Amino acid sequence: MLIAIYVGLVMILFLMGFAVPYALGISAVVGMIYSGSFGFVQMQTMVTKMATGVNSFTLLAIPLFLLSGKLMNVGSITERIFKFCNALVGWIPGGLGQVNILASVVFAGMSGSAVADAAGLGTIEIRAMRNEGFDAPFSAGITAASSTIGPIIPPSIPLIVFGCVGSVSISKLLVGGIIPGIVCAICLGIMVAIISNRRHYPRRGFPTVSELFKLACSSFLALLTPVILIGGILTGIFTATEAAAVASAYALCLTVFIYRELGLKDIVRVVREVCVETASIMLVVSASTLYGYMITKCQIPQMVLDLFLSISDNKAVFLLLINLFLLFVGCFMETNAAIMILTPILLPAAVTFGVDPVHFGLIMVFNLMIGLLTPPVGMCLYATARVANISFEETVKGTAPFYIPLIVTLIAITAFPWLSTCLGG
């Protein structure tokens, strides 16, 4: 009955249109009342748990990474990156499709948000691809698919949320996403080359050394952002939160003092947007902390573990079931909400089955990233459809071939844990 309350009630409230924090909070209170432990002391505990959930130095990384990503997404920085990537890989079969993927990889090291990539960089990518003769559904499809790399390669807001909820090293999680992100980019690139050869899409000629050097110089300072972030975390110079602060300061200096593209009004607007997004995330974090406390107190994770063990005690079967479940959840639930609800339930079971927490974090996040491309929620699909000015159905059709490389990447991440753990030690 408790599982029905804590899991079933949340799903029902979601379907009824309740916002995530309200759904989690109501479920926690109803569960507490049902268990017969609801009183003044318990209410005090609830408030304390919710306040403690957001009182975390680690969570400072979220608004700081949001700020750096939004600053880098303003002005000509994204266009500089796109032009450099075009010169670098535009001659490969697939042309601007390959450029689209590489630009997403580079931008992933700045924003950590799939939707920001799809909506921001996607504007430049889709316009350029359509001008070169690529059809609109394909342009929107590869833009949506490549945007999922953003939350895998550091910085990654979903990985930070997972680390906070599951008490897993955020630095190891961020570093652990580098190789899976590169594998995903390679798989997408192969699919783009196959489709482009069949449809005879154009590609540019090989760049001259002077052209490549000129574009590299114009985008050099912007390209340093992911180098500073990833290099600093890998070498241990700073933590994930400190890396976020450095990235924000660097992005501010770059856009205000060097490129001189942002004024005071622009900065105020960006900060306001970051504050609104951060507030919504922190409200969910606060409610999910209470929810996690209650399901742990009622031994829901142990019940879930017993359920999996009743099916099979084989680790491979467990991972298969987890992947199928998370792919299904990703179709209907927003990424951060799914992480906050499911991590306290599934992570203890995964550890019992011998799955490394960092490995499990990458599996969970990548599954939910595929969910961003899956109707009916599919936030990246809606973002790219709006940018490309085509229907949602056309965007889904253009994205469909790229489910294959994404599933191949998911299988690789699941089957080979070292892809997620080797760089993190």
C-alpha positions as CSV (number, residue, x, y, z in Angstrom):
1,M,0.0,0.0,0.0
2,L,2.8,2.4,0.8
3,I,4.4,1.9,-2.7
4,A,1.0,2.7,-4.2
5,I,0.9,5.9,-2.2
6,Y,4.4,7.1,-2.8
7,V,4.7,6.0,-6.4
8,G,1.2,5.7,-7.7
9,L,-0.1,8.8,-6.1
10,V,2.7,10.9,-7.6
11,M,2.0,9.6,-11.1
12,I,-1.7,10.3,-10.7
13,L,-1.0,13.9,-9.5
14,F,1.3,14.4,-12.5
15,L,-1.4,13.2,-14.9
16,M,-3.8,15.6,-13.2
17,G,-1.5,18.5,-14.0
18,F,0.0,19.1,-10.6
19,A,3.4,20.8,-10.6
20,V,6.3,18.5,-9.5
21,P,6.9,20.1,-6.0
22,Y,3.2,19.9,-5.1
23,A,2.9,16.3,-6.3
24,L,5.9,15.2,-4.2
25,G,4.8,17.2,-1.2
26,I,1.2,15.9,-1.2
27,S,2.4,12.3,-1.6
28,A,4.8,12.7,1.3
29,V,2.1,14.1,3.6
30,V,-0.5,11.5,2.6
31,G,2.1,8.7,3.2
32,M,2.9,10.2,6.6
33,I,-0.8,10.3,7.5
34,Y,-1.4,6.8,6.4
35,S,1.6,5.5,8.4
36,G,0.1,7.1,11.5
37,S,3.0,9.4,12.3
38,F,1.6,12.8,11.5
39,G,1.7,15.4,14.2
40,F,3.4,18.7,15.2
41,V,6.8,17.2,15.6
42,Q,6.6,15.5,12.3
43,M,5.5,18.8,10.7
44,Q,8.6,20.4,12.1
45,T,10.7,17.6,10.7
46,M,9.1,18.1,7.3
47,V,10.0,21.8,7.2
48,T,13.6,21.0,8.5
49,K,14.1,18.4,5.8
50,M,12.9,20.7,3.0
51,A,15.2,23.5,4.2
52,T,18.2,21.1,4.6
53,G,17.7,19.8,1.1
54,V,18.6,23.2,-0.5
55,N,21.1,24.2,2.1
56,S,24.0,22.7,0.1
57,F,27.2,24.3,-1.2
58,T,27.2,21.7,-4.0
59,L,23.9,23.0,-5.4
60,L,25.5,26.4,-6.0
61,A,26.9,24.8,-9.1
62,I,23.4,24.8,-10.7
63,P,22.7,28.6,-10.9
64,L,26.4,29.2,-11.8
65,F,26.4,26.7,-14.7
66,L,23.1,28.1,-15.8
67,L,24.6,31.6,-15.8
68,S,27.7,30.7,-17.7
69,G,25.6,28.8,-20.3
70,K,23.2,31.7,-20.9
71,L,26.0,34.2,-21.1
72,M,27.8,32.1,-23.7
73,N,24.6,31.6,-25.6
74,V,24.2,35.4,-26.1
75,G,25.8,37.3,-29.0
76,S,28.2,35.9,-31.5
77,I,29.9,33.3,-29.4
78,T,27.7,30.4,-30.7
79,E,28.2,31.7,-34.2
80,R,32.0,31.8,-33.8
81,I,32.0,28.2,-32.5
82,F,29.7,27.0,-35.4
83,K,32.0,28.6,-38.0
84,F,35.1,27.0,-36.5
85,C,33.4,23.6,-36.3
86,N,32.3,24.0,-39.9
87,A,35.8,24.5,-41.1
88,L,37.1,21.6,-38.9
89,V,34.6,18.9,-39.9
90,G,32.3,20.3,-42.6
91,W,34.2,18.4,-45.3
92,I,33.3,15.0,-43.8
93,P,30.4,13.1,-45.3
94,G,27.3,14.7,-43.8
95,G,28.7,18.2,-44.0
96,L,26.8,20.5,-41.7
97,G,25.2,17.5,-40.0
98,Q,28.7,16.6,-38.6
99,V,29.2,20.3,-37.8
100,N,26.0,20.2,-35.8
101,I,27.2,17.3,-33.7
102,L,30.7,18.8,-33.0
103,A,29.2,22.2,-32.2
104,S,26.9,20.5,-29.7
105,V,29.9,18.7,-28.1
106,V,31.7,22.0,-27.7
107,F,28.7,23.9,-26.5
108,A,28.0,21.0,-24.1
109,G,31.2,22.0,-22.2
110,M,29.6,25.4,-21.6
111,S,25.9,25.0,-20.9
112,G,25.1,21.5,-19.6
113,S,21.5,21.8,-20.8
114,A,20.0,20.0,-23.8
115,V,17.1,22.4,-24.2
116,A,19.5,25.4,-24.2
117,D,21.6,23.7,-26.9
118,A,18.5,22.9,-29.0
119,A,17.0,26.4,-28.7
120,G,20.2,28.5,-28.7
121,L,22.8,26.8,-31.0
122,G,20.0,25.1,-32.9
123,T,18.8,28.4,-34.3
124,I,22.2,28.9,-36.1
125,E,22.5,25.2,-37.0
126,I,19.1,24.7,-38.6
127,R,19.2,27.9,-40.6
128,A,22.7,27.0,-42.0
129,M,21.6,23.5,-42.9
130,R,18.5,24.5,-44.6
131,N,20.4,27.2,-46.6
132,E,22.8,24.4,-47.8
133,G,20.0,22.2,-49.0
134,F,19.3,19.9,-46.1
135,D,15.6,19.2,-45.6
136,A,13.9,20.7,-42.5
137,P,13.0,17.5,-40.7
138,F,16.5,16.1,-40.9
139,S,18.0,19.4,-39.8
140,A,15.7,19.5,-36.8
141,G,16.2,15.8,-36.1
142,I,20.0,15.9,-35.8
143,T,19.8,19.2,-33.8
144,A,17.5,17.6,-31.3
145,A,19.5,14.3,-31.1
146,S,22.9,16.1,-30.7
147,S,21.5,18.4,-28.0
148,T,21.2,15.3,-25.7
149,I,25.0,15.3,-25.5
150,G,24.8,18.6,-23.5
151,P,23.8,17.0,-20.1
152,I,26.3,14.2,-20.5
153,I,29.5,16.1,-21.1
154,P,30.4,18.4,-18.1
155,P,29.0,20.6,-17.0
156,S,25.8,18.7,-16.5
157,I,22.9,19.9,-14.4
158,P,21.1,16.5,-14.3
159,L,24.3,14.8,-13.1
160,I,24.7,17.5,-10.4
161,V,21.1,16.8,-9.3
162,F,21.7,13.1,-9.2
163,G,24.9,13.5,-7.2
164,C,23.1,15.7,-4.6
165,V,20.1,13.4,-4.3
166,G,22.2,10.2,-4.2
167,S,25.2,11.5,-2.3
168,V,27.5,10.6,-5.1
169,S,30.8,12.5,-6.0
170,I,29.7,15.2,-8.4
171,S,33.3,15.6,-9.8
172,K,33.4,11.9,-10.6
173,L,30.0,12.1,-12.2
174,L,30.9,15.0,-14.4
175,V,34.3,13.5,-15.5
176,G,32.5,10.2,-16.0
177,G,30.3,11.8,-18.7
178,I,33.2,12.7,-21.0
179,I,33.8,9.4,-22.7
180,P,30.0,8.5,-23.0
181,G,29.4,11.9,-24.6
182,I,32.2,11.3,-27.1
183,V,30.9,7.8,-27.9
184,C,27.4,9.3,-28.5
185,A,28.8,11.9,-30.8
186,I,30.7,9.3,-32.9
187,C,27.6,7.1,-33.2
188,L,25.5,10.1,-34.3
189,G,28.2,11.1,-36.8
190,I,28.1,7.6,-38.4
191,M,24.4,7.8,-38.8
192,V,24.6,11.3,-40.3
193,A,27.2,10.1,-42.8
194,I,25.0,7.1,-43.8
195,I,21.9,9.2,-44.3
196,S,23.7,12.0,-46.1
197,N,25.4,9.7,-48.6
198,R,22.0,8.1,-49.4
199,R,20.3,11.5,-49.8
200,H,23.3,13.2,-51.5
201,Y,23.5,16.1,-49.0
202,P,26.2,18.6,-49.8
203,R,29.5,19.1,-47.9
204,R,32.1,21.9,-48.0
205,G,35.6,21.6,-49.4
206,F,38.6,21.0,-47.3
207,P,39.6,24.3,-45.5
208,T,42.8,26.1,-46.2
209,V,45.3,26.4,-43.4
210,S,44.9,30.2,-43.2
211,E,41.1,29.9,-43.0
212,L,41.3,27.3,-40.3
213,F,43.8,29.4,-38.4
214,K,41.7,32.6,-38.7
215,L,38.6,30.9,-37.4
216,A,40.5,29.2,-34.6
217,C,41.8,32.6,-33.5
218,S,38.4,34.2,-33.5
219,S,36.8,31.5,-31.4
220,F,39.9,30.6,-29.3
221,L,38.8,32.3,-26.1
222,A,35.3,30.8,-26.3
223,L,36.8,27.3,-26.9
224,L,38.8,27.7,-23.8
225,T,35.7,27.5,-21.6
226,P,35.3,23.7,-21.7
227,V,39.0,23.3,-21.5
228,I,39.2,25.3,-18.3
229,L,36.1,23.5,-16.8
230,I,37.1,19.9,-17.7
231,G,40.8,20.4,-17.2
232,G,40.3,22.0,-13.8
233,I,38.0,19.2,-12.6
234,L,40.2,16.4,-14.0
235,T,43.4,17.8,-12.5
236,G,41.7,18.5,-9.1
237,I,42.5,22.2,-9.3
238,F,38.9,23.0,-8.3
239,T,35.7,21.2,-7.4
240,A,32.5,21.1,-9.5
241,T,31.1,24.1,-7.7
242,E,34.3,26.1,-8.0
243,A,34.4,25.2,-11.7
244,A,31.0,26.6,-12.1
245,A,32.1,29.9,-10.4
246,V,35.2,30.1,-12.6
247,A,33.1,29.4,-15.8
248,S,30.6,32.1,-14.9
249,A,33.3,34.7,-14.2
250,Y,35.1,33.7,-17.4
251,A,31.9,33.9,-19.5
252,L,31.1,37.3,-18.0
253,C,34.6,38.7,-18.8
254,L,34.4,37.3,-22.3
255,T,31.0,38.7,-23.2
256,V,31.3,42.0,-21.4
257,F,34.9,43.1,-21.6
258,I,36.5,41.2,-24.5
259,Y,33.7,40.8,-27.1
260,R,31.7,43.7,-25.7
261,E,28.4,42.2,-26.7
262,L,26.5,42.5,-23.4
263,G,25.4,45.7,-21.7
264,L,24.0,46.1,-18.2
265,K,20.4,45.5,-19.4
266,D,21.4,42.2,-21.0
267,I,23.2,41.1,-17.8
268,V,20.1,41.9,-15.7
269,R,17.9,40.0,-18.1
270,V,20.2,36.9,-18.1
271,V,20.4,37.0,-14.2
272,R,16.7,37.3,-13.9
273,E,16.2,34.2,-16.2
274,V,18.8,32.3,-14.2
275,C,17.0,33.2,-10.9
276,V,13.6,32.0,-12.2
277,E,15.1,28.7,-13.4
278,T,17.1,28.2,-10.3
279,A,14.1,28.9,-8.1
280,S,12.0,26.3,-9.9
281,I,14.8,23.7,-9.6
282,M,15.3,24.4,-5.9
283,L,11.6,24.1,-5.2
284,V,11.7,20.6,-6.7
285,V,14.9,19.7,-4.8
286,S,13.3,20.8,-1.5
287,A,10.1,18.8,-2.1
288,S,12.1,15.8,-3.3
289,T,14.3,15.8,-0.2
290,L,11.1,15.4,1.9
291,Y,9.8,12.7,-0.4
292,G,13.1,10.9,-0.3
293,Y,13.2,11.0,3.5
294,M,9.7,9.6,3.7
295,I,10.2,6.7,1.3
296,T,13.5,5.8,3.0
297,K,11.8,5.9,6.4
298,C,9.0,3.6,5.1
299,Q,11.7,1.2,3.6
300,I,10.4,1.6,0.1
301,P,13.9,1.1,-1.4
302,Q,14.1,-2.3,0.3
303,M,10.7,-3.2,-1.0
304,V,11.8,-2.3,-4.6
305,L,15.0,-4.3,-4.1
306,D,12.9,-7.3,-3.0
307,L,10.8,-6.9,-6.1
308,F,13.8,-7.0,-8.4
309,L,15.3,-9.9,-6.5
310,S,12.0,-11.8,-6.9
311,I,12.4,-11.4,-10.7
312,S,16.1,-12.2,-10.9
313,D,19.3,-11.8,-9.0
314,N,21.3,-11.4,-12.2
315,K,23.0,-8.0,-12.6
316,A,22.5,-8.0,-16.4
317,V,18.7,-8.6,-16.0
318,F,18.5,-5.9,-13.4
319,L,20.2,-3.4,-15.7
320,L,18.0,-4.4,-18.6
321,L,14.8,-3.8,-16.5
322,I,16.2,-0.5,-15.3
323,N,16.9,0.7,-18.8
324,L,13.4,-0.3,-20.0
325,F,11.8,1.4,-17.0
326,L,13.8,4.6,-17.3
327,L,13.1,4.8,-21.1
328,F,9.4,4.6,-20.3
329,V,9.6,7.2,-17.5
330,G,11.5,9.6,-19.8
331,C,8.6,9.6,-22.2
332,F,6.3,11.2,-19.6
333,M,8.4,12.9,-16.9
334,E,10.8,15.9,-16.9
335,T,14.4,14.9,-16.4
336,N,15.3,16.6,-13.0
337,A,11.9,15.5,-11.5
338,A,12.5,11.9,-12.6
339,I,16.0,11.9,-11.1
340,M,14.8,13.3,-7.8
341,I,11.9,10.9,-7.4
342,L,13.6,7.7,-8.6
343,T,17.2,8.1,-7.3
344,P,16.3,7.4,-3.7
345,I,14.3,4.3,-4.8
346,L,16.6,2.8,-7.4
347,L,20.1,3.7,-6.4
348,P,20.2,1.5,-3.2
349,A,19.0,-1.5,-5.3
350,A,21.6,-0.8,-8.0
351,V,24.4,-0.7,-5.3
352,T,23.1,-4.0,-3.9
353,F,23.4,-5.5,-7.4
354,G,27.0,-4.3,-7.6
355,V,26.5,-1.4,-9.9
356,D,28.9,1.5,-9.3
357,P,26.9,4.7,-8.4
358,V,28.7,6.8,-11.0
359,H,27.9,4.2,-13.6
360,F,24.3,4.1,-12.6
361,G,24.1,7.9,-12.6
362,L,25.2,8.0,-16.3
363,I,22.8,5.2,-17.2
364,M,19.9,7.1,-15.6
365,V,20.7,10.4,-17.1
366,F,21.3,9.1,-20.6
367,N,18.0,7.2,-20.5
368,L,16.2,10.3,-19.5
369,M,18.0,12.3,-22.2
370,I,16.6,9.9,-24.8
371,G,13.2,10.7,-23.2
372,L,13.7,14.4,-24.2
373,L,13.4,13.1,-27.8
374,T,10.3,10.9,-27.2
375,P,6.7,12.0,-27.4
376,P,4.5,13.1,-25.7
377,V,6.8,15.2,-23.5
378,G,9.9,15.5,-25.7
379,M,11.1,19.0,-24.7
380,C,13.9,19.0,-27.2
381,L,11.5,18.0,-30.0
382,Y,9.2,21.0,-29.2
383,A,12.2,23.4,-29.0
384,T,13.7,22.3,-32.4
385,A,10.2,22.2,-34.0
386,R,9.7,25.8,-33.0
387,V,13.2,26.9,-34.2
388,A,12.9,25.0,-37.5
389,N,9.3,26.3,-37.9
390,I,7.9,22.9,-38.8
391,S,5.3,20.7,-37.1
392,F,6.0,18.5,-34.1
393,E,5.2,15.4,-36.2
394,E,7.8,16.3,-38.9
395,T,10.4,16.8,-36.1
396,V,9.6,13.4,-34.7
397,K,10.0,11.9,-38.2
398,G,13.3,13.6,-38.7
399,T,14.6,12.4,-35.3
400,A,13.5,8.8,-35.7
401,P,16.7,7.5,-37.4
402,F,18.8,8.9,-34.6
403,Y,17.2,6.7,-31.9
404,I,19.4,3.9,-33.3
405,P,22.8,5.5,-32.4
406,L,21.4,6.7,-29.1
407,I,20.3,3.2,-28.1
408,V,23.6,1.8,-29.3
409,T,25.3,4.4,-27.0
410,L,23.0,3.4,-24.1
411,I,23.9,-0.3,-24.6
412,A,27.6,0.6,-24.6
413,I,27.3,2.7,-21.4
414,T,25.4,-0.1,-19.7
415,A,27.6,-3.0,-20.9
416,F,31.0,-1.3,-20.3
417,P,31.1,0.4,-16.9
418,W,34.7,1.6,-17.5
419,L,33.4,4.1,-20.0
420,S,31.9,6.0,-17.1
421,T,34.4,5.3,-14.3
422,C,37.9,5.2,-15.9
423,L,38.5,9.0,-15.9
424,G,37.2,9.4,-12.4
425,G,39.6,7.0,-10.9
